[in-house]
Amino acid sequence: MKMIRTILLVISMVCLVSACSIVGVKPWQRGIMARKSMQLNAQPEVTAFHNHIYFSKEGSSGGRTFDGGGCGCN
């Protein structure tokens, strides 16, 4: 029984380690991943414009990531 557990443990460890193999991105795939549509912010100009409007209305800077408003109350 102990031998079977040891064999199962070794087999499961080999499976887990093989799942973590280094695959990486091939050089010909980097162009696909670098497309503008694949970026987190595909339209930085539009986002900057929306941020400018938001911060002008809010009366603060960095208001999207912090609690509180432009009046200083939290």
Secondary structure, DSSP 8 states (H G I E B T S, - for coil): -HHHHHHHHHHHHHHHHHHT------GGGHHHHTSGGGSSSS-HHHHHHHHHHHHHHHTSSSTTTSSS-TTS--
